[in-house]
Amino acid sequence: AIPKWHHRLLYEWCASIEAPVEPATYDDVLEVSPRLWPEVNLARRCAPQLASALLGTAAYQELLFPGGSMEMTLPVYEDAVISRFYNDCLVAAVDSIVACLPDGRLLSVVEIGAGTGGTASSVLPRLQGACQQYMFTDVSEVFLNQAQRRFAEYAGFMRFELLNIDADPRLQGFASGSFDLAIATNVLHATPFMHNTMSSCRALLCPGGCLLVNELLQTGSFAQTTFGLTDG
């Protein structure tokens, strides 16, 4: 029996898809498109252990974050072709917002579910000199601690706090209307009640504030057999 509820859902998804007519090896994929190396490396680690992870005999956390490190997942968030494209789109949106600021006006920014810092690494260099505070939030203290070390050069305007966006931010120490800009990359889908989630996002923003959402809308075998192992 499969013990975890989200793994049962993943098993049902796997059972519903058809096997490829002409299976490709990892090396085949890299030969055609070498830039897919971040996805190939993570798939090569997780896919062979899929059955063990579903049955609970292999820790899926260790597959994604070996020894608590982000060496396997960080390249997917930052170097993968799709991630870089959409991060660049988000950066362009941030640039447009900064360009519209009146002289002397500084932004107050919150990133929701900032995780490994893939989005922050792209956005922070563009906000230097235009940001009063960048609040890096997540539900995991592990990610917050790692981000504090990684982004030490931005300590002058960067803050790190726990935040569950599915719950009322006011009950977690966040005043209503505190931020001009909220950023969320591939995190809102992981919350169970979207109405609560969007209400919380709105509560964080001041009048006229902006929510930038970078969200995957369609899944596939790579996402399911890697990040699909998590309950989010």
matplotlib code that plots the C-alpha trace (Angstrom):
import matplotlib.pyplot as plt

x = [0.0, 1.1, 1.1, 1.0, -2.1, -0.1, 1.8, -1.4, -2.5, 0.9, 0.5, -3.0, -1.5, 1.3, -1.2, -3.2, -0.5, 0.6, 4.1, 6.1, 6.2, 10.0, 11.5, 14.6, 17.5, 18.9, 21.9, 19.5, 17.9, 21.2, 22.5, 19.5, 19.4, 22.4, 20.7, 18.3, 21.0, 19.4, 16.2, 18.1, 20.3, 17.3, 15.2, 18.2, 18.3, 14.5, 12.9, 14.7, 13.6, 10.0, 8.5, 10.6, 9.5, 5.9, 6.1, 7.9, 11.1, 13.1, 12.9, 11.8, 13.2, 16.7, 16.2, 15.4, 17.6, 20.5, 22.0, 19.8, 21.6, 20.0, 22.6, 20.1, 17.1, 18.7, 19.9, 16.3, 15.0, 17.7, 19.5, 16.8, 15.6, 12.0, 12.9, 15.3, 12.7, 10.0, 12.3, 13.4, 9.7, 9.3, 12.4, 11.1, 7.9, 9.9, 12.0, 8.8, 7.5, 10.8, 10.9, 7.5, 8.6, 8.6, 12.0, 13.0, 10.2, 11.4, 9.5, 8.5, 8.5, 7.4, 8.2, 5.8, 7.2, 10.6, 12.1, 15.5, 15.9, 15.7, 13.5, 15.2, 18.6, 17.2, 15.2, 17.4, 20.1, 17.4, 16.0, 19.2, 18.7, 14.9, 13.9, 13.2, 12.8, 12.6, 10.8, 11.9, 9.2, 8.6, 7.0, 10.4, 13.0, 15.6, 15.1, 15.2, 18.5, 20.0, 18.8, 20.3, 23.7, 23.3, 22.0, 24.2, 25.3, 21.7, 21.4, 20.9, 17.3, 16.5, 14.4, 13.5, 10.3, 8.1, 4.8, 2.0, 0.1, -2.9, -3.5, -4.2, -0.9, -2.1, -2.0, 1.6, 2.9, 2.3, 0.4, -2.2, -1.2, 2.5, 3.9, 3.8, 4.7, 4.2, 6.0, 5.0, 6.7, 5.2, 3.9, 0.2, -0.8, 0.5, -2.0, -5.3, -7.8, -7.2, -9.7, -7.8, -4.6, -5.6, -7.3, -4.0, -2.1, -4.5, -4.2, -0.4, -0.6, -1.2, -3.8, -2.6, -0.1, 0.8, 0.9, 3.3, 2.5, 4.8, 2.9, 3.2, -0.2, 0.4, 2.2, 4.2, 6.3, 9.4, 7.5, 5.4, 8.3, 10.5, 8.7, 5.5, 7.0, 6.4, 3.0, 3.0]
y = [0.0, 3.6, 5.4, 9.1, 10.7, 12.8, 9.7, 7.9, 10.7, 10.6, 6.8, 7.4, 10.0, 7.6, 4.8, 7.1, 8.0, 6.0, 4.7, 6.4, 4.6, 5.3, 5.7, 8.0, 7.7, 10.5, 10.7, 10.9, 14.0, 15.7, 14.9, 16.7, 19.5, 19.9, 22.8, 20.4, 19.2, 20.5, 18.5, 15.4, 15.4, 15.6, 13.1, 10.7, 10.8, 10.7, 8.5, 5.2, 5.6, 6.5, 3.2, 3.2, 6.7, 6.0, 2.9, 4.9, 2.8, 5.8, 9.3, 11.6, 14.6, 13.0, 12.5, 16.1, 17.6, 15.2, 15.8, 18.9, 20.6, 22.3, 21.1, 19.0, 21.4, 24.9, 24.5, 23.5, 26.8, 29.0, 27.4, 25.4, 26.9, 27.3, 28.7, 31.3, 32.4, 33.0, 34.5, 37.0, 37.8, 38.5, 40.6, 42.6, 43.3, 44.4, 46.7, 48.3, 48.9, 50.4, 52.6, 54.1, 55.0, 58.8, 60.2, 59.1, 56.4, 53.0, 49.8, 47.4, 43.9, 40.5, 37.2, 34.4, 30.9, 32.0, 28.6, 28.0, 31.7, 31.1, 34.1, 36.3, 35.7, 37.2, 40.1, 41.4, 42.9, 44.9, 46.2, 47.6, 51.3, 51.0, 48.8, 49.8, 46.1, 42.7, 40.3, 36.7, 34.4, 30.6, 28.0, 26.3, 27.7, 25.7, 27.8, 31.0, 30.0, 29.1, 32.3, 34.4, 33.0, 33.1, 36.7, 38.2, 41.0, 42.3, 42.3, 46.1, 45.8, 42.1, 40.4, 36.8, 35.6, 32.5, 32.9, 30.5, 32.3, 30.0, 31.5, 35.1, 37.1, 39.3, 36.3, 35.7, 39.1, 40.9, 44.2, 44.7, 46.8, 46.6, 45.9, 47.6, 44.4, 40.7, 38.1, 34.4, 31.8, 28.3, 28.4, 29.4, 26.1, 24.3, 25.8, 23.9, 26.8, 29.3, 31.8, 32.0, 32.3, 35.1, 36.9, 36.7, 38.1, 41.0, 41.7, 42.0, 44.7, 48.4, 50.2, 50.1, 47.3, 44.7, 40.9, 39.2, 35.5, 33.1, 29.9, 26.6, 25.9, 22.4, 19.5, 16.7, 13.6, 15.5, 17.7, 14.8, 12.3, 14.9, 17.8, 15.7, 13.6, 16.5, 17.2, 20.7]
z = [0.0, -0.7, 2.7, 1.8, 0.2, -2.3, -3.4, -4.1, -6.3, -8.1, -8.6, -10.1, -12.5, -13.5, -14.2, -16.4, -18.9, -21.9, -22.3, -25.0, -28.4, -28.7, -25.2, -25.0, -22.7, -20.7, -23.0, -26.0, -24.5, -23.8, -27.3, -28.8, -26.2, -23.9, -22.2, -20.5, -18.2, -15.0, -15.7, -16.8, -13.7, -11.4, -13.4, -13.4, -9.6, -8.9, -11.6, -10.8, -7.2, -7.9, -6.8, -3.6, -2.8, -3.4, -1.1, 1.6, 1.5, 0.1, 1.5, -1.3, 0.5, 0.2, -3.5, -4.1, -1.3, -0.7, 2.7, 3.0, 0.0, -2.9, -5.5, -7.4, -7.4, -7.6, -11.3, -12.3, -10.7, -12.1, -15.1, -16.8, -20.1, -19.1, -15.7, -17.1, -19.7, -17.2, -14.6, -17.3, -17.9, -14.2, -14.1, -17.0, -15.1, -12.0, -14.2, -15.5, -12.0, -10.9, -13.9, -13.0, -9.4, -8.6, -7.6, -4.1, -3.9, -2.6, -2.9, -0.2, -1.6, -0.3, -2.0, -1.1, -0.9, -2.0, -1.4, -2.9, -3.9, -7.7, -8.3, -5.7, -7.3, -10.6, -9.0, -6.2, -8.5, -10.3, -7.0, -5.5, -4.9, -5.5, -2.6, 1.0, 2.1, 0.4, 2.6, 1.7, 3.1, 3.1, 5.3, 5.9, 8.2, 6.3, 3.2, 5.2, 6.9, 3.5, 1.9, 4.7, 3.9, 0.2, 0.0, 2.6, 0.3, 0.3, 4.1, 4.1, 2.8, 3.0, 5.7, 6.2, 7.8, 8.0, 6.1, 5.3, 2.6, 3.0, 6.5, 7.6, 7.4, 10.2, 12.6, 11.5, 12.3, 9.0, 9.0, 6.3, 3.4, 4.1, 0.6, -2.8, -4.6, -3.9, -6.0, -6.2, -8.3, -8.6, -5.1, -5.1, -6.7, -3.6, -1.2, -0.5, -0.6, -3.4, -2.1, 1.2, -0.6, -2.9, 0.1, 2.0, -1.0, -1.3, 2.5, 2.2, -0.5, -0.1, -2.3, -5.8, -5.0, -7.6, -7.4, -9.9, -10.4, -12.2, -12.1, -14.0, -15.6, -17.1, -15.6, -17.3, -16.5, -15.4, -12.8, -11.6, -11.0, -9.3, -7.5, -7.6, -4.9, -2.4, -0.8, -2.3]

ax = plt.figure().add_subplot(projection="3d")
ax.plot(x, y, z, "-o")
ax.set_aspect("equal")
plt.show()
